[in-house]
């Protein structure tokens, strides 16, 4: 039987070994999930709310336990791991309090005696999730899906199986019935057969473009809905009238949190050429202050990347860009899975660090002369997840928000996900939305009910 081994990226030591489930075992799990659905969909919102609030309580109560596993498996600094667990509790509380209102019947006035739209659960939903936010990516799907009356089956990234099992544990400890949420311990080679199972009604994926394309293709052949949250190459657009120090602080956070391993990280710094030199000098001071080291140390801000091959990929992108004419201001060196916080200036749009997604602590800097050029540079990407714009002329920039080809425009703030707001992208960043009312309505049947006397 095949096994999957997890490795601590900071120490290189083996953490655990997991037996991969067979297709027969997976089929049994899906059968049990499907049987649970027909009972679970009959439960009241009040009952689901009670359980979801219990899940939030469990997350807060044992956040250190769950955070430590996350840190050991993929290297996230422990303080950021704890913050991730706390955010998961927030999304559980949000949907516990709002799901019933978000899914209440929508009355439509027609020539009928009565007509309305009801929002009914679909059944068993497969979630294919990545390692970079091992809890948050899952909970922002699971909380609305379960509150809507659906059942969740998780295929997590192979290097975070411990976190995947912990998520299943959260729901069990909270009192959810068996088979409401189940983790599958399988590799990506099993995904096609899972999607083809007739009891899987829809698929949500957060991950790379190639993974999204493959999953969408398989689901499409089987006429199943998908929601895809894929890569990003977000721009940080800095206007000359910005509040410089606040903008620097926000940009450093936007690029370097989670050691730069985030789809919504600000990866391309686009800055007005008249302030570029001063801005970069002050930013370098801030970046030098970031503490690298053991991710279990609460003072650590930059840990290792989740795997050595990811650090090597980033190294290639940085080296290729320097060879093409970019100037290395700081960083650029790799040691195992660790990559130094890196800033490159004099970056042109033909360089790897500009036109490819960099998944690690490297920031490219490109200057512009006019706001028109800034918009053009920002849109010069196959991705369209989000953009941050920093300025004191808020009303002027707000009027231009429609010209940015993105799923989100944040003014004087880093792009972030919030349970109250829809989250998702356009272009190669995917389709569909998570979170808010939009997220909970992705995996429901919008049923028209028309009644005449």
N, C-alpha and C positions, 0 to 999 in steps of 0.2 A: 504493500500500500504506500502511495506517495505521501511524503511529509513536507511540511513547510517549517523552516527554522527562522526565528527572529534574532536579529543581531543588534546589539547596542552600538549605535554609530559613533558614540564618544569613546568607548573603550575597545570596540571591536570584538567584544566577548559575546558568546552565544547566550541568549536569554531563555529561550524555550523552543520546543519542537512540537508541532501539531500534526496529527494525522488528518490528511485530507479526506473529506467525505466522498463516497462513491456516488455515481449517478443514481443508483438504487436508493441510497440513503437520502439523497436530496429529494427524490421523488416522494418518499414517505413524509419528509418534513413539509413539502408543499401541499400534499394531501391533507395533513393535519391542520395546516394554516387555512386551507380552503374550508374545511369543516368548521373551524372556529369562526370564520367570517359570518356564517349564517346565523350564529348566535350573537356575535359581537355587534352586528349592525342593528339588532333589536334593542340594544341597551340605550338608556336615556343619556342625554347630554350631561345631566346632573351626575350620573354614575361615572361617566368617562372623566368629567371634570375632577371628581374626587380622586380618581386614580392618577390623573396627570399631575395634580397638585402634590400627590404623594411622591411621584417621580421627581418633581422639582425639589422636594424636601430631602429625598434620598441623595440627590446630586450634591446639595449643599452640605449635608451631614458627612458624606464620605468623599468630599472633593479631593482631599489629599491623596487618598488611595487611588482614585481614578487618574489624577494628574501625574502621579509618580510612574504609573505604567506607561502613560503617554510619553513622558520624558525619556524613559528607558528605551522605548521602542523606536522613536523617531527623532529624539534629540531636542524637542521643544524646551526652552528654558522654563524651569518649574513655575516661576511666578506667572508666566504667560499661560502655562498649562492649567493652573488653578483658575485664572481668569476665564479660560475657555469653558471649563466646567460650570462656572457661575453663569456664563452667558447661556448655556444650555438650560439651566434652571429657569432663566428668564423666558426663554421661548416656550417652555412647558407651561409656565404661569400665564403667558400671553394667550395661548390658544385655549387653555382651560377656561379663561375668563371670556373669551370672544368668539369661540367656535359656533356656539348656538346662534348668536346673532348673525354671524357671517353666512350661515347656511340656512337661515329661515326662508320659508317660501316667499318668492317674489311675485306679488300680485300684478297682473297685467290686465288693464281694461280693454276688453274686446266686445264683440257682439254676443259673447257667451254669457250664460247666467253667472259663471265663475271660471276664471282662467288664471293659471299661475305657473311658475317654474319652481320645481323642487330640485334639491341638490342631494343626490343619493350616492353612497359609496360604491366603488367599482368592485372591490374584492381584494385579492392578494397583489400587492405592489412590490416589485423588485427594486431595491436601491443598490446601485453600484457606486461605491464611495472611495475617495482617495485618502492618503495617509497624512496630508499636511495639516488638516484640522480634524483629527480622527473622531472627535465627539461632535463638534459643532455641525459639520457637514451632514452627519446622520440625524441629529436631533431637529435640525430645521426642516427635514423631511418627515421624520417620525411623529413629531408632536401634532402637526396638522393632519397627517394621514390617519393616525389613530383616533383623533378627536372627530374626524369626519365619518368614522365607522369602518375604515379600511384596515387591512392587516399588512404588517411590514415584514419583508424578508430581506436580510442584508447580506450582500457579497462585498466584504470590505477588502482593502488593499492587503496583500499577503504579509507585509512587514508590520502590520498593526492588529494581528489577530487577537492579542491580549486585550486591546481596547475594544475590539468588536464584541468579545465575550463579556466584557464589563458592561457594555451598553445593554446587552440582553439581561445581565444581572440587575441593572437599574430597574427595568420594567418588572422583573420578577419580584424584587424586593418591595416595589411599590404596590404590588398586589394585582397586577394585570393577569388575566387568565392565561394559562399555558397556550402557546402557539399564536399569541397576539403579535409578538415580535420575536423573530428567530434569526440567529446568525448562521450563515453557511460558511464552512471552512473549506473553500475551494479556490483554485487558481482561475485565471482568466480563460483558460482553455475549456472550462465547463459552462461559460456564460451562454453560449449559443443554445445549448440544450435546455438550459433553465428558461430562457426567454421563450423558447418554442413550446414549453409546457402550457397546455391550454388553460390551466388554472392560474397562471400568471396573467393578470389583466392589463398591466402597464409597467413602464420602466422609467426610473429616474437615474441619471448619471451625472456625477461631478468628476471631471477628469480631463484628460488630454483630448485634443482634436481628433487624432486617429482613433482613440477609444470611442469617442462620441459618434464618429462616422460609422464605425463597425456596429455598435449597438443600435443606432438608428436604422441601419440597413436591415439588420436581423429582425428588429421589431416591425419595420415597415413591411417586410415580406409576410409577417404574421398579423398584419393589421392591428398593431397595438400602439397605443399612445406612448410618446416619450417626452420627457423634459430633460434638456441638456444644459448643464452649466459647465462651460469649457474654459479655455485659457483666456488670458488677458495681457495687454501690454499698455496699461494705463499711463497716461501722461499727467505730469504735474506742471501745470501752466502758470508761470510766475510773472505777473505784470510788474512794471517798474514802480507802481504806487502801492505795492503790498506792504503789510506790516512785516518787515524783514525778519526779525527774530522769531516771531510767532510762526511765520511761514517756514523758516528753517526747522524749527522744532517739529512741526507737523510733517514736513517732507521726510525728515529722518525717521520718524515713526512709521510713516506710510511705506517707506522702502525697506527698512531693516527689521521691523517686528517679524516674529516667527522666522528669523534668520533669512528673510526675503522670500520665503517659500509660500507665496500666496498669489492666487489668481488676480486679486484686486489690489495688489501692491502697486504703488507708483513706481514705474520702472524707467520712464523717460522723463527727465527734468528738462522742460522747455522754458527758457528764461529770457526776458528782455535783455538785449546785449548791453544796455547802458548800466545795468546793475550786476551783470553776471560775475565779474571778477570779485567784487566785494562779497557777494552772496556765497560764492563757492569757498572763498577763504574762511568765512565764518562757519560754513557748513562743515568744513574739514575739521575745525576745532571740535565741533559737536560730535562728529563721527569718531574722532580719536578718543573721546571720553567713553564710548560704548565698551562695556566690559565683555570680553570673550572668555570662554572657559567651560568648566564643568556645568552642564545644564541643570544639575541638581542643586547648584548654588543659587540662592535667591537673588544674589547681586548680578548674576550673569544675564546679559541681554542678547548676546550672540553665541549660539551653540553650534554644533556641527550640522551639516546638512543631513538629511535622513539616510542617505546612502553615499558611499564613495563615488559611485558612477555618476551621481548627480553633480557632485563637486567637480568631477573631471569634465563633464559637459559644460559647466559654467566656465571653467578654465579655458577650454577651447574657444568659447565665444569671446572672452576677454582678450585672449592672445591674438585671435584673428582680427579683432577691432583695433588693437594697438598696432598690429602690422599694417593695417589699412590707413593709419594716420591718427587714431585717437591718442590722447595724452593721458597716461596713468597718473592720477594725482595722489592716490593712496591705495594700498592693498594690492590685490592681484596675485597673491601667493596662496597655494593650496598645500595642506598637509593632511593626508588621508581624506576624511569626510569634511574636514574643516576648511572653509574658504574665508580669507580675510575680508572685512568690510571694504568695498572697493568703489571708487568714483573715477569715472573717465570723462574728460572734457574733450572739446573739439570733435564731437561725434557727428558724423554725417548719416543721412538716412539710408545709405547703402551698406552700413556696417551691421554686423551681427547683433551687437548690443542694442541697436535701434529697431531693426525690423524683425528680430526673433524675440520670443518670450524668454527672458532670463529668470530662472527660478532659483534665486539665491541672492546674497547680499551684494549686488553690483548695481550701481546707478549710472546711467548715461546722461550727459549734459549736452544740450544743443541750444544755441541761441537763435533769437528771432528779432526782427526789426519792427514789425507791425502786428496788430491783433489778427489781421487777415492771414499773415504768414503763420502765426501761432495755431490758428484753427486748422490750417492746411497741414501743418506738421502733426498735430494731434490726430487728425483723421487719416494720416498716412500709415495705416496699419490694417492688417487683415482682421484684427480683433476689434470688438466694440463693447467692452464691459463697463468701463467708467472713466471719468476724467475729473481731476481736481483743478480748480482755477482760483488763484489767489490775487485779490485786488480789494481796494477800498471803494471802487466805483461799482458797487454791487448791482445797481439797477441797469447800468449799461451792459454788464456781462450777462445778466439774467435775460435780457432781450436777445442775446446771441446764443442762448443755451440750445435752441432748436437746431443750430448749425453743427453741433458736435454729434458725430455718429456714434452714440453710446447708449447703453441701457441706463446709465445714471450720470448726472452732472452734480458734483458737489462743489459749492463755492465756499472758499476759506475753511475747508475741512477735507480730511482724507476720505476716500471712498470706503464705506464700511456697510456691513449688512446689519439690519435692524428689524426685529420681528414686526414692527408696525408699518414697514415700507416694502413694496415689491422689490425683489432682487433677481437680476438676470441680465443677459446681454443680447446683442445682435451680431450680425456677420458671423465670423468664425468663433465667437464667444458663446454661441448656442442659441437656444430658444426656450420659450416658456418662462414662468416666473415662480420663484419660491417666496415664502413669507407673506405676511399681510393677508388680506382677504383673497388676493389673487392666487397666493400659494395654496391655500386650502381648497380652492375651487379647481385646481388643475386636475385632481384625480377624483372627480365626481361625475355622475351622469346628470347633466342639466335636462331634467325631464319636463316636457310640456304636459300640463294637465288642463283639459278643456271640458267644461261641464255645461250642459243645457238641461233645462227642466223637461 
